[in-house]
């Protein structure tokens, strides 16, 4: 995805995930700002726009029409969350999106949150390694007296990508699995790049665009000779209990044997 630029600001990729308002809704926002100004400043980090794309766009359009005002901004304050996570928390609670749109946005932003977390870890790698070694020393385990604990399957599922996306969007794991599959297909070029935007905008249903899971072909099991002979004996025994013709059976067995020689 190419960078989105509004005025002098570059939009953060996580902020660019959410659909922009268009048409009458955008016109109404412009009219409101022209009459009353911007009620809530846009949030920026340096020259990066984190929140307030629609307000900033409206101000840019009004300035092009001769409006003398401008869009007020405030600097983002680090509260311990990474930027992508802050953008998600800020937008998810106020966006009028259905479950399909919300989980699609959560799937895309989850990737950005993971990348920022990795970058943070890399930046503090030395301190993290020291802390990790100290923690291991404090909680050293003796395998003889402390047997390994069983892994909690529910906890493992909750930590997975699908589990985290489902939790963020407040939807089922099934719907989260569909959204993650759509995102992977877009990244792989198997679905058009605007598919996610159409789902978030309510133009398409997630179930209609989600790739169908590929079913693995099951190879037929190879039966042993002992099993085949056992079945053959059972068939002959069954034949003997019915009306039978010895010559007919002998001819049929001879024919089948000739086919395999």
N, C-alpha and C positions, 0 to 999 in steps of 0.2 A: 504494500500500500504506500502511495506517495505521501509526502508530508503535507498536512493541511496548514495553510497560512492564512491568518485573519489580521489585516492591518500590519502592525509591526511584530506580531506574535506568531510563533510556531505552536500549533496545537499538540499537546501531549498525546501519544498514540492511544492511551486508555480513554482519554476524553473523546477522541475521534471515533470511538466504537459506537457511541450512542447516536441514534438518528437525529438529524437536525429538523426543526420545525419548518414547514413550508406553507405556501399558499396563504389563505385567509388568516391562519393562526400567526404566521410571521408578520403579515400586514398589521394585525391588531397589536402585536408587540411593538412595532415601529411607531404606530400612532400613540401608544401609551408612553413610550420614551420621549417622543416629541412633546407631549403635553406635560408629563410629570418627571421626566428624567429617569435615570437608572436607579432603581430602589435598592438593589443589592450589587455591590461591586463584584467585578470578575476577580478570580483568584489566579495569580501568576507566580511563577518562580523564575526570576530574571526575565528573559524574553520568551519564556514558555508559558502558554496558556493552559491552565489546569481545569478551570471551571468558568462558565459564562460565555460559551461559544455563540449562542443565539443572541445574547445581549450585545456582544462585541460585533457580530454581523449586522445587527440592526443599527448600531451606532455608525458603522462604516457606510451603510446605505444612506442614512440620514445626512451624514457629512457630505456625501457626494451630491446630495440634493440642496446643499447650502446650509444645513443645520450647524449652529456654532458650538454645540455641546460636545462632550466626549464621554467615553466609557470609563468610569472610575475603577481603579484596581487596588487590590491589597496583596501583599506578599504572603505566600503559603508558609504556615508554621509547622515545623516538623513535630508531630506528637507521638512518634515511635512507629507509626505505620509507614510503609513505603508509599510513594506517590500514587502508583496504580491502585493500591488498596484503598487509599483515601478517596480517590476519584470514584471507585466503585461504591463505597459506602455513602458518598455524597449524592450520587445520581440514582442509585437503586431505590432509595426510599421516596423519591419525589417524581420518578418517571411513571407515566401512565402507560405501562406496557403489560401485555398479557404474559402468561407463564412461558409461552414459546419464545417471545422476544427477550424476556428477562434471562432465561437460561442460556439463550444464544449469546447474549452479551456477557454473561458470567463465564462462559466457555472461552471466549476470546480474551477477556481481561485476565482470566486465570493464568494464561500463558505469560502475559506481561508482568503479573505479580511474581510469578516464578522466576522470570529473568532478573527482575530487580532484586529479589531475595538472593539469587546467586551472585549478583554483582556486589551486594553488601557483604556477603560471606567472603568473597575474594578480596575485598578491600580490607577486611578485618581478619584475614586468614591467620596471621601470626598470633594475634590475641586469642582467636578461637581455639587454635591448636594448644596453646598454653592452658586455657581453661579446660579443654577436653582432657588433657593429660592429668590435670589436677583433680578433675571429677572422677576419672577412672581410678586414680590412686585412693581417693576417699571411699569409693564404693567398690573396691576390689572384691571379686567373688571367688570363693574356693569351690571348684567343681565337685569336690568330695563331700562338702557339707552343705552346699547350696546348689541343688539340681536345677537345670535350666527350666525357666518358666514357659508354659505353653503360650503360643501366640494367640491373641484374641482376634478372631476373624472379623468381628464387627468393627473393632478399632482399626484393623488393617484396611477394611473397605472404606471407612470414614476418611482415612488419610490418602486414599487414591485420588487421582484426578477427578474421576466421576463422582466420588463421594464429596469432594470439596466443592465441585461445581453445583451439585444438588443442594448442598447446605447453603451456599451463597444465595442461590436463586429461590430456595424454599420449595423445591419441586421434587418429584420422585427420581430415583436413580435411573429408571427407564428413560425418562425425558432427558435427563442429564447425559445419558449414554448416547442418545440420538444427537444432541447438540455437539458433543465432543466428536462424534463420527462425522458430522457435517463440517466442523472446523478442520479436521484432518483431511477430508476430501478436498476442501478449498485450498489448503496448503499444498496438497499434492497435484493441484491443477485438474482434479477430476470433477469439480463443480465450479460454476462461474464465481468470480470473486465477489459479486454483489449479492449472492444468495443469502449470506448472513444478514445483510442490511434489509433485504426484503422480508425476512422472517421477523427481525426486530421492529420493522415498520408495520407489521401485521398484514403484509401483502401476500405472504405465503405461510402455510402451516408447516411446522417442523416435521410432522409425520409424512408429509408429501415429498419433502426434499431429502430426508435422511436416507443414506445408503442402506439398502437391505443387507443384513448380515449374510456372509457367504457360508453356505453349509459345506462341511467337509464330506467328501465322498468316502464312504466306508467300503474298504476292500472286502470282497467276499472271503469268508474264512475258509482256509484250505482244510478239507476233511482228511482224516487219516485213513489208510487202507483198512485198518481194523474196524473202523466205524462203518465204512462202506460195505464190507463183507457181512457185518452184523445185520445191517439193514436188508441185505440180499437174502440172508437166511430167514429173516422174519417174513419177507415177501413170499418166499417159497413155502414156508409153513402156512401162511395165510392162503396161498393158492391151493395147498393140499386139502384144506378144510372146506374149500368151495368146490363146485362142479368143475372138474378139470379134465384136460386131455393131455396125457403124457407126451404124445407125439408133438402136439402144438407147443408145449413148453420147451421140449428138446430142440425143436426147430428154431424157436425164438432165441434161446440161449446160444445156439450155434451161430446164428446170424450176428448177434451182438459181439461174440468173441472174434469173428472174422473181421469186424470193423476195427478192432484195436490191434490186430496183428500186423 
